[in-house]
């Protein structure tokens, strides 16, 4: 089975995952986290976080959010897994790079993490905030290159933040460079459903877009 959820923030929003432990999952089951996983946050907390997430008992794949230690992520070995480039965090924990398309159980997922922190002025550079959090043109170019290989068609889109149009209409939040970059999705990509996190809501925006936070969606 494939499950999708929103931000977990290390151990802060981890409790929702305990329901998955009751399902007696195996590593042939997958949990996708829509950014701000927080598994890689500091070298000191890393062993503890690994223990928590290993305990879920399934394979975990996450896009990056704006609350990740990108210096740590970038030190992890780069591997190809499920047809996509990922950082190998642990035996069954992976961070998928931006713009990559993975295939799980015959379903395709365009993954593009990244978001802007609105509180970065209160954070410490390379300790609690990293400039690599922002989506770049290189990330979009990678997505477009991979989309071309599949005729711009995927089953699902997984991001951390969402496009500017959705941010303004659904949440009334301000736009930023990352939400602007994601405007290409609805113009270019033929997808069935788009899941994202970041905004700390559980909300169906439309029949094709869902914001996740505490909810865990099981994909049929």
C-alpha positions as CSV (number, residue, x, y, z in Angstrom):
1,X,0.0,0.0,0.0
2,X,0.9,3.6,-0.4
3,X,0.2,6.3,2.2
4,X,0.6,10.0,1.9
5,X,0.7,12.5,4.8
6,X,1.7,16.1,5.6
7,X,4.4,17.6,7.7
8,X,5.8,15.4,10.5
9,X,8.5,17.8,11.9
10,X,10.7,15.1,13.4
11,X,8.9,14.1,16.6
12,X,6.6,17.1,16.8
13,X,3.9,15.8,14.6
14,X,5.0,12.2,14.6
15,X,2.1,10.8,16.7
16,X,-0.2,10.6,13.7
17,X,2.1,8.0,12.2
18,X,1.4,5.6,15.1
19,X,-1.8,4.5,13.4
20,X,0.3,3.0,10.7
21,X,2.1,0.8,13.2
22,X,-1.2,-0.9,13.9
23,X,-1.4,-2.0,10.2
24,X,1.6,-4.3,10.5
25,X,3.2,-2.8,7.5
26,X,6.2,-4.2,5.6
27,X,9.0,-2.5,3.6
28,X,6.9,-3.2,0.5
29,X,4.5,-0.5,1.9
30,X,5.3,3.1,1.3
31,X,4.8,6.3,3.3
32,X,5.2,9.6,1.4
33,X,5.7,12.7,3.5
34,X,4.9,16.0,1.8
35,X,7.9,17.9,3.2
36,X,9.1,19.1,6.6
37,X,9.8,15.5,7.6
38,X,12.4,16.8,10.1
39,X,14.3,13.5,10.1
40,X,17.4,15.3,9.2
41,X,17.4,18.3,11.4
42,X,20.6,18.2,13.5
43,X,23.4,15.7,13.9
44,X,22.6,15.4,17.6
45,X,18.9,14.4,17.1
46,X,19.5,12.3,14.0
47,X,20.0,8.9,15.7
48,X,16.8,9.5,17.8
49,X,14.8,10.5,14.7
50,X,16.0,7.4,12.8
51,X,14.8,5.2,15.6
52,X,11.4,6.8,15.5
53,X,10.9,6.5,11.8
54,X,12.4,3.0,11.5
55,X,9.8,1.9,14.0
56,X,6.9,2.6,11.6
57,X,8.1,-0.5,9.7
58,X,7.6,0.7,6.1
59,X,9.6,2.4,3.4
60,X,9.5,6.2,3.8
61,X,10.1,8.7,1.0
62,X,9.9,12.4,1.6
63,X,10.1,15.6,-0.4
64,X,12.0,18.4,1.4
65,X,10.1,21.2,3.0
66,X,11.5,24.5,4.3
67,X,12.3,23.0,7.7
68,X,15.0,20.5,6.8
69,X,18.7,20.5,7.4
70,X,19.8,20.7,3.8
71,X,23.5,20.5,4.7
72,X,22.7,17.1,6.2
73,X,20.5,16.0,3.3
74,X,23.2,16.9,0.7
75,X,25.8,14.7,2.6
76,X,23.7,11.6,2.1
77,X,24.6,9.2,-0.7
78,X,22.8,9.8,-4.0
79,X,21.1,6.7,-5.3
80,X,18.6,5.8,-8.0
81,X,15.5,4.2,-6.5
82,X,12.1,3.5,-8.0
83,X,13.3,5.3,-11.2
84,X,14.2,8.5,-9.4
85,X,17.3,10.2,-7.9
86,X,17.1,10.2,-4.1
87,X,19.3,10.7,-1.0
88,X,19.7,7.5,0.8
89,X,19.0,8.5,4.4
90,X,18.7,5.0,5.9
91,X,18.0,1.5,4.8
92,X,14.3,2.3,4.1
93,X,14.2,6.1,4.3
94,X,14.8,8.2,1.2
95,X,14.7,11.9,0.3
96,X,13.6,12.3,-3.3
97,X,15.2,15.2,-5.3
98,X,13.2,18.0,-6.8
99,X,11.7,17.4,-10.2
100,X,12.2,13.6,-10.0
101,X,9.4,11.1,-11.1
102,X,9.2,7.9,-9.1
103,X,7.1,4.8,-9.7
104,X,5.5,3.0,-6.8
105,X,3.1,0.0,-7.4
106,X,2.7,1.1,-11.0
107,X,1.7,4.7,-10.1
108,X,3.9,7.6,-11.1
109,X,4.7,10.6,-8.8
110,X,6.2,13.9,-9.8
111,X,7.9,15.2,-6.7
112,X,9.1,18.7,-6.2
113,X,9.9,19.8,-2.6
114,X,10.9,23.3,-1.4
115,X,9.2,26.3,0.1
116,X,10.0,29.7,1.6
117,X,10.2,30.2,5.3
118,X,8.2,33.3,6.4
119,X,10.1,33.3,9.7
120,X,13.7,33.0,8.5
121,X,14.6,36.4,9.9
122,X,14.2,34.8,13.4
123,X,16.2,31.8,12.5
124,X,20.0,31.0,12.4
125,X,21.7,30.4,9.0
126,X,22.7,26.8,8.6
127,X,21.4,25.9,12.1
128,X,17.6,26.5,11.8
129,X,17.3,27.9,8.3
130,X,19.0,27.0,5.0
131,X,18.9,29.0,1.8
132,X,18.6,25.7,-0.2
133,X,15.0,25.6,0.9
134,X,13.8,27.7,-2.1
135,X,12.8,26.2,-5.4
136,X,15.0,27.2,-8.2
137,X,14.8,27.3,-12.0
138,X,17.2,24.3,-12.0
139,X,14.5,22.3,-10.1
140,X,11.8,23.3,-12.6
141,X,14.1,22.4,-15.5
142,X,14.7,19.0,-14.0
143,X,11.0,18.5,-13.6
144,X,10.3,19.5,-17.2
145,X,13.0,17.2,-18.5
146,X,11.6,14.2,-16.7
147,X,8.0,15.1,-17.6
148,X,9.0,15.1,-21.3
149,X,9.9,11.5,-20.9
150,X,6.4,10.6,-19.8
151,X,4.5,13.0,-22.2
152,X,3.8,15.3,-19.2
153,X,1.5,12.8,-17.6
154,X,1.8,11.4,-14.1
155,X,-0.7,9.9,-11.6
156,X,0.2,12.2,-8.7
157,X,2.1,15.3,-7.8
158,X,3.8,15.6,-4.4
159,X,5.1,19.0,-3.2
160,X,5.5,20.9,0.0
161,X,4.0,24.3,-0.8
162,X,1.5,24.8,-3.6
163,X,1.0,27.1,-6.6
164,X,0.3,30.8,-6.2
165,X,-3.2,30.6,-7.5
166,X,-4.2,28.0,-4.9
167,X,-2.3,29.8,-2.1
168,X,-4.2,33.1,-2.8
169,X,-7.7,31.6,-3.3
170,X,-7.7,28.8,-0.8
171,X,-5.7,30.2,2.1
172,X,-5.4,33.9,1.5
173,X,-1.7,33.7,2.1
174,X,0.9,35.8,0.2
175,X,2.7,34.5,-2.9
176,X,6.4,34.0,-3.0
177,X,9.0,32.8,-5.4
178,X,8.4,29.1,-4.6
179,X,4.6,29.3,-5.1
180,X,5.2,31.2,-8.4
181,X,7.5,28.5,-9.6
182,X,4.8,25.9,-9.1
183,X,2.3,27.7,-11.4
184,X,3.6,25.6,-14.2
185,X,1.9,22.5,-12.8
186,X,-1.6,23.2,-13.9
187,X,-0.5,24.6,-17.2
188,X,1.8,21.7,-18.2
189,X,1.2,18.6,-16.1
190,X,-1.6,16.1,-16.7
191,X,-2.1,14.6,-13.2
192,X,-4.9,12.9,-11.3
193,X,-4.2,14.4,-7.9
194,X,-1.9,16.9,-6.2
195,X,-1.0,16.4,-2.6
196,X,1.0,19.1,-0.6
197,X,1.7,20.1,3.0
198,X,3.3,23.2,4.5
199,X,0.1,25.1,5.5
200,X,-0.9,23.0,8.5
201,X,-4.4,22.3,7.2
202,X,-6.3,19.2,6.2
203,X,-8.3,20.5,3.3
204,X,-9.6,19.3,-0.1
205,X,-9.0,22.4,-2.2
206,X,-10.7,20.8,-5.2
207,X,-11.3,17.4,-6.7
208,X,-7.6,17.4,-7.8
209,X,-5.8,19.2,-4.9
210,X,-5.5,18.2,-1.3
211,X,-3.6,19.9,1.5
212,X,-2.4,17.4,4.2
213,X,-1.3,17.9,7.7
214,X,-2.6,15.3,10.2
215,X,-4.5,13.2,7.7
216,X,-3.0,10.1,6.2
217,X,-4.4,9.2,2.8
218,X,-4.3,5.7,1.5
219,X,-4.0,5.5,-2.2
220,X,-6.1,2.8,-3.9
